[in-house]
Amino acid sequence: MARTKRKQERVKRSPASAQSQPPSDGAAKRTRRVWLGVVFVALLAASAVGGAFWTQGEQRNAVEQADVVEQADPLEQVVSDVYHVNNRQCAMSDSLIAEKDLGRFESRVVYDGPIERFQGKTLVFNQCCSMCIESFPKKWAAERDQIMAKFGLADVN
């Protein structure tokens, strides 16, 4: 026996029964998405404004630091009681220091000579290798004034 398909009749609901149902989940999800979008846009705007203020502050600091460096001798950089001589020639062996090695090997000595602006300050000289770092204190003790003159740090009267 063959089965025949029956047409299903659609039942129309009355408008009164449609109003009595709670709001669908779709509307709640849409509302939640809208609020999440608003929060996301607000956070994005706040981070952009904060980033702009932070960048302006960094630019001001960079300008102030550049002014301090410009006021110092071009060969030296002052950081509190430490003077970075920034020499490109090894203070021990007189050889040129490769650009990549500048600041890699450093000798620090305390100045105790006659130049008032350096008295009691730490001078930082670039060296070409670790052997020069070990040998430099002896040379400094014997030839302090000549080293200062060589790198343009001695007073010119």
C-alpha positions in Angstrom: 0.0 0.0 0.0 1.3 3.3 -0.9 1.2 6.1 1.5 0.0 9.4 0.3 1.4 12.6 1.5 -0.9 14.8 3.4 -0.8 18.5 3.3 -0.2 20.0 6.6 -2.4 22.8 7.2 -0.9 25.9 8.7 -2.6 27.0 11.8 -2.8 30.7 12.1 -2.3 32.1 15.6 -4.3 34.8 16.9 -2.6 38.2 17.6 -3.4 37.9 21.3 -1.3 34.7 21.7 1.7 36.3 19.8 1.8 39.2 22.2 1.8 37.0 25.3 5.1 35.3 24.3 8.3 36.7 25.8 10.7 38.6 23.5 12.8 36.3 21.4 16.5 35.5 22.1 17.5 37.3 18.9 16.5 40.7 20.2 18.5 40.1 23.4 21.5 39.1 21.4 21.3 42.1 19.2 21.1 44.4 22.2 24.1 42.7 23.8 26.0 43.1 20.5 25.2 46.8 20.3 26.4 47.4 23.9 29.6 45.4 23.2 30.2 47.5 20.1 29.7 50.8 22.1 32.1 49.6 24.8 34.6 48.6 22.2 34.5 51.9 20.3 34.7 53.8 23.7 37.8 51.8 24.7 39.3 52.3 21.2 38.8 56.1 21.4 40.2 56.2 25.0 43.4 54.4 23.9 43.8 56.7 20.9 43.5 59.8 23.1 45.9 58.3 25.7 48.4 57.4 23.0 48.3 60.9 21.6 49.0 62.4 25.1 51.8 59.8 25.7 53.4 60.6 22.4 53.3 64.4 23.1 54.9 63.8 26.5 57.7 61.7 24.9 58.4 64.4 22.3 58.7 67.0 25.1 61.1 64.7 27.0 63.2 64.1 23.8 63.4 67.9 23.2 64.5 68.6 26.7 67.1 65.9 26.5 68.4 67.2 23.2 68.7 70.7 24.7 70.8 69.3 27.6 73.1 67.4 25.1 73.4 70.5 22.9 74.6 72.6 25.8 77.3 70.0 26.6 80.5 69.7 24.6 79.9 67.7 21.4 82.5 65.1 22.6 80.9 64.4 26.0 77.5 63.5 27.3 76.6 64.4 30.8 74.5 62.1 32.9 74.5 63.3 36.6 78.0 62.8 37.9 79.1 60.6 35.0 80.7 62.1 31.8 80.5 59.9 28.7 83.5 61.1 26.6 82.1 59.3 23.5 85.6 58.9 22.0 85.9 57.0 18.7 89.5 56.3 19.2 90.6 53.8 21.9 91.9 55.6 24.9 94.4 52.9 25.5 95.7 51.6 22.1 94.8 54.7 20.0 93.1 52.4 17.4 89.8 53.4 15.8 86.8 51.8 17.4 84.2 50.2 15.0 80.8 51.8 15.1 79.2 48.6 16.3 81.6 48.4 19.3 81.1 52.0 20.5 79.8 51.7 24.1 80.5 48.0 24.2 83.9 48.2 26.0 84.1 51.0 28.5 86.6 52.2 31.1 85.3 54.2 34.1 87.8 56.4 36.0 87.2 59.1 38.7 88.9 62.4 37.8 91.0 63.9 40.6 92.9 66.5 38.6 93.0 70.3 38.4 90.0 70.9 36.1 87.2 72.0 38.4 84.3 70.9 36.2 85.5 67.3 36.3 86.7 67.0 39.9 85.2 64.0 41.6 83.2 63.0 38.4 83.4 59.6 36.7 84.7 59.7 33.1 83.6 56.9 30.8 86.0 56.2 27.9 85.3 53.8 25.0 87.9 51.1 24.5 88.4 48.7 21.7 88.6 45.4 23.7 88.6 43.9 27.2 92.4 43.9 27.4 92.4 47.7 27.0 89.8 48.0 29.8 92.2 46.0 32.1 95.3 48.1 31.2 93.7 51.6 31.1 93.7 52.4 34.9 97.5 52.1 35.0 97.8 54.4 31.9 95.2 56.8 33.5 97.2 57.1 36.7 100.5 57.9 34.8 99.1 60.0 31.9 95.8 61.5 33.2 96.5 65.1 31.9 97.7 63.9 28.5 94.6 61.7 28.0 92.3 64.6 29.0 94.1 66.9 26.4 94.0 64.2 23.7 90.2 64.0 23.9 89.7 67.8 24.2 88.6 67.8 27.8 91.5 69.9 29.2 90.9 73.6 29.9 92.2 75.8 27.2 93.3 79.2 28.7 
